[in-house]
Amino acid sequence: MPFDVDLTLRRGGKTIAARFSGGEGITALFGPSGAGKTSVLDMVAGLVRPDAGRIVVGGEVLFDSAKGVNLPPERRRCGYVFQDLRLFPHRKVRDNLLFGWRLARPEARWLSLGDAVDFLGIAHLLDRAPASLSGGEAQRVAIGRALLSGPAFLAMDEPLSSLDHSRREEILRLVTRIRDELRLPILYVSHDPAEIDRLEATVIRLD
């Protein structure tokens, strides 16, 4: 199983608890706003430390409170696509993409800049500033930066939430291509059941 997660986090008087296993392809964390979906994603990526539990991805233990294991984010090989994208506004698209590539250890890099640009269809954007991009273009750049970081898996936080219908369709097709052609396990957050159905994801419901 690519994902084997059992964790608990107490924050602001609220307890977030999740226990699930996800197979190949896309594992979708589904539920209403405030259910803790992004917090679970952050804990898997190593950005938030759980109070207790265990996180195993692809057979590697990333966190185990009982054994004192807590790998830092840079060792978890998680390509994170944030809901707000977090592109660097002062860097052109090329430099945003290369930031991900430079983050990766040389032995972990499995995708070149040229191959990523071709796969994503963004060669015409390389010299553009993030502020000049459409929502769909910016999302492709954010995905490219994540892929170039040499990830073992992707974490995607509501990647369609700010897009119009045509752009949503475009990014949905891209996510399925990543699943089918690059064979990367994806942990995917959404509150839209139609979106998850389209992705044929394993659904983990958080209430």
Secondary structure, 3 states (H helix, E strand, C coil): CCEEEEEEEEECCEEEEEEEEECCCEEEEECCCCCCHHHHHHHHHCCCCCCEEEEEECCEEEEECCCCEECCHHHHCEEEECCCCCCCCCCCHHHHHHHHHHHCCHHHCCCCHHHHHHHHCCHHHCCCCHHHCCHHHHHHHHHHHHHHCCCCEEEEECCCCCCCHHHHHHHHHHHHHHHHHHCCCEEEEECCHHHHHHHCCEEEECC
